[in-house]
Amino acid sequence: QQQVKQSPQSLIVQKGGISIINCAYENTAFDYFPWYQQFPGKGPALLIAIRPDVSEKKEGRFTISFNKSAKQFSLHIMDSQPGDSATYFCAATNNAGNMLTFGGGTRLMVKP
Amino acid sequence: GAVVSQHPSWVICKSGTSVKIECRSLDFQATTMFWYRQFPKQSLMLMATSNEGSKATYEQGVEKDKFLINHASLTLSTLTVTSAHPEDSSFYICSARKTGLNTEAFFGQGTRLTVV
């Protein structure tokens, strides 16, 4: 069974701090790993994504670190802001399958 | 980025009635669309994969006769919840991928269904 395990389930960070969310996957056929941000009552929005040919990708305050051998990837949010408070989902897919397998989600709260 | 529009944003219906939810890709063609269900404080669970011009592929445990999916064009997929019951109350979200290889998935804004 394809699974993506995400941790922690919830995270509280002070404003200006670094938020770190981790995911681990099992299926070695996965070749695309996106992160989504979801606010209450809204659909998920793509935040950043990485493919396994690179170990790190940075876009603004958001960085994905990818460890292919460990089958793990993580999202780092630098200088976290109260507006970053949301639920974050990691996901994985292989292009042939098309469907996304989601992690369980992390509820992030950034305190002012 | 590409836009996926979902309608309605919320709907309240009586038990036993049917509700149709539309998912449209506004500025791109989507051969494949996906329908998810999300319960409060939980992750998205894939219900079915909708393929243009063919029958949808349902995930295990999803009743195909209850959740009717139609993908009549490259920009529109619909989910109809038939004979809705209170336990069908949930947040339903669609997503669409652009036709082609290595493409991103874009999500609609979701539909909050409440069955009373």
HADDOCK unambig.tbl for C-alpha pairs under 7 A between the chains (distance, minus, plus):
assign (segid A and resid 42 and name CA) (segid B and resid 109 and name CA) 5.00 0.50 0.50
assign (segid A and resid 42 and name CA) (segid B and resid 110 and name CA) 5.97 0.50 0.50
assign (segid A and resid 43 and name CA) (segid B and resid 93 and name CA) 6.52 0.50 0.50
assign (segid A and resid 43 and name CA) (segid B and resid 107 and name CA) 5.99 0.50 0.50
assign (segid A and resid 43 and name CA) (segid B and resid 108 and name CA) 5.68 0.50 0.50
assign (segid A and resid 43 and name CA) (segid B and resid 109 and name CA) 4.14 0.50 0.50
assign (segid A and resid 43 and name CA) (segid B and resid 110 and name CA) 5.14 0.50 0.50
assign (segid A and resid 44 and name CA) (segid B and resid 107 and name CA) 6.08 0.50 0.50
assign (segid A and resid 45 and name CA) (segid B and resid 107 and name CA) 6.65 0.50 0.50
assign (segid A and resid 95 and name CA) (segid B and resid 101 and name CA) 6.70 0.50 0.50
assign (segid A and resid 95 and name CA) (segid B and resid 102 and name CA) 5.97 0.50 0.50
assign (segid A and resid 102 and name CA) (segid B and resid 43 and name CA) 6.97 0.50 0.50
assign (segid A and resid 102 and name CA) (segid B and resid 44 and name CA) 6.70 0.50 0.50
assign (segid A and resid 103 and name CA) (segid B and resid 43 and name CA) 6.94 0.50 0.50
assign (segid A and resid 104 and name CA) (segid B and resid 42 and name CA) 6.68 0.50 0.50
assign (segid A and resid 104 and name CA) (segid B and resid 43 and name CA) 5.02 0.50 0.50
assign (segid A and resid 105 and name CA) (segid B and resid 43 and name CA) 5.90 0.50 0.50
